[in-house]
Amino acid sequence: MEPVLPKLVENACRTLQELAAQEDAFQKIAVAAVATLKSGGKILTCGNGGSAADAMHLAEELVGHFRNHRPALPAISLVADGTLLTCIGNDYGFDQVFSRQVEGLANKNDLLVCFSSSGNSPNILRALATARGKGVKSVALLGKGGGQARGKADFEIIVANSDSGRIQEAHTLVLHALLEVIEREITP
């Protein structure tokens, strides 16, 4: 069998290095997240498949903790309630599983963070549109050129790769960096 890991590591490193060029976008996202939490708002997260895992990861680290033991921060993963997802999916369609929750749970001082490796998921597009309609700020962490979600969020980072694995690895780095900034700024 030919070596697999060295090629994957090289591609992952190149993808992660390219994120450095998006520092300005990252800073805007970090400022928005910190401002949301300092103003008493909450962070709502969503995504599908592996991106759903990223959404849950961000929310659990905010309510739990990342590096520092600190008071819980308000966050809700819109992918975590199976009864709610199946109810909305059954009654309204899977494309509304996140937008209905944004409609019911989000307030103007909240922040919606969407993860999508393709940027083409109808339920992510609807969630972003619903957030915009409610005056809720939004973040899109995307890949593959951003897809249809490109330009639909207030803030975005588009990972320069077409491989879902590399995109999700980059999204994990971004969410960890965001958590570091939040913990430093909220509980120095």
HUVENLIN-V128592 format. One record per pair of residues at least 24 apart in sequence whose C-alpha atoms are under 8 Angstrom apart, sorted by sequence separation. I is the first residue (numbers start at 1). GAP is how many residues later the second one is. D is the distance in Angstrom with one decimal. If there is no record, write none. Layout:
BEGIN
I:GAP:D  I:GAP:D
END
This chain:
BEGIN
55:24:7.4  56:24:7.0  99:24:6.9  112:24:7.2  114:24:7.6  116:24:7.5  117:24:7.7  118:24:6.5  119:24:6.7  125:24:6.0  128:24:6.6  143:24:5.8  98:25:6.1  99:25:7.8  102:25:6.5  106:25:7.7  111:25:6.2  112:25:6.4  113:25:5.9  114:25:6.1  115:25:6.0  116:25:6.3  117:25:5.1  118:25:5.6  119:25:7.5  124:25:7.8  128:25:6.4  142:25:7.7  95:26:8.0  97:26:6.5  98:26:7.0  108:26:6.7  110:26:6.0  111:26:5.1  112:26:4.6  113:26:4.7  114:26:4.8  115:26:4.9  116:26:5.0  117:26:4.6  118:26:5.6  120:26:8.0  52:27:6.2  95:27:5.3  96:27:5.5  99:27:5.6  100:27:7.8  103:27:6.6  107:27:7.5  108:27:5.4  109:27:6.7  110:27:6.8  111:27:5.5  112:27:6.1  113:27:6.0  114:27:6.2  115:27:6.2  116:27:7.0  117:27:6.7  118:27:7.8  119:27:5.1  120:27:5.3  125:27:7.8  95:28:4.0  98:28:7.5  99:28:4.1  102:28:6.7  103:28:7.5  107:28:8.0  108:28:4.7  109:28:7.8  111:28:7.5  113:28:7.6  118:28:6.5  119:28:4.3  120:28:5.2  94:29:6.8  95:29:7.8  98:29:5.4  99:29:7.6  102:29:6.5  107:29:6.4  108:29:7.5  117:29:7.9  118:29:5.8  119:29:5.7  120:29:6.3  45:30:7.7  96:30:6.7  99:30:8.0  106:30:7.1  119:30:4.9  141:30:6.7  42:31:7.7  43:31:6.5  44:31:5.7  45:31:6.4  46:31:6.1  48:31:7.9  95:31:7.1  96:31:7.6  99:31:5.8  103:31:7.6  119:31:7.0  42:32:4.8  43:32:4.6  44:32:4.9  45:32:4.7  46:32:5.3  47:32:7.1  99:32:7.8  41:33:7.3  42:33:5.2  43:33:6.4  44:33:5.7  45:33:5.8  46:33:5.9  42:34:7.6  44:34:6.7  45:34:7.7  37:36:7.2  37:37:7.4  118:46:7.9  117:47:5.8  117:50:6.0  117:51:6.8  46:52:7.0  115:56:7.7  55:58:7.7  55:59:7.4  55:60:6.6  54:61:7.1  44:62:7.6  52:63:7.3  51:64:5.3  51:65:5.9  41:66:7.7  44:66:7.5  46:66:7.9  51:66:7.1  42:67:7.5  43:67:5.8  44:67:6.2  45:67:5.8  46:67:6.5  47:67:5.8  48:67:7.7  41:68:5.0  42:68:4.9  43:68:4.9  44:68:4.7  45:68:4.7  46:68:5.0  47:68:4.8  48:68:7.1  40:69:7.5  41:69:4.6  42:69:6.4  43:69:5.9  44:69:6.1  45:69:5.8  46:69:6.2  47:69:5.9  39:70:7.1  41:70:7.5  43:70:7.1  45:70:7.8  36:73:6.0  36:74:5.8  36:75:6.5  47:77:7.0  33:78:6.8  46:78:7.6  32:79:7.7  29:110:7.0  66:113:6.7  67:113:7.6  54:114:7.8  66:114:7.6  68:115:7.1  67:116:7.8  51:117:6.9  54:117:7.5  58:117:6.4  62:117:7.5  66:117:7.8  70:117:6.9  50:118:7.2  54:118:6.7  61:118:7.6  58:121:7.8  29:126:6.2  28:127:7.1  29:127:7.8  25:130:6.8  25:131:6.7  26:131:7.2  25:132:6.5  22:135:7.0  19:140:6.9  18:141:7.9  19:141:8.0  18:142:7.1  15:144:7.3  15:145:6.5  15:146:6.6  26:148:7.8  30:148:5.9  34:148:5.8  38:148:7.2  29:149:8.0  33:149:7.3  37:149:7.9  15:151:6.9  19:151:7.7  30:151:6.7  34:151:7.0  15:152:7.9  30:152:7.2  34:152:7.0  12:154:5.8  16:154:5.8  11:155:7.7  15:155:7.2  12:157:7.6  16:157:8.0
END
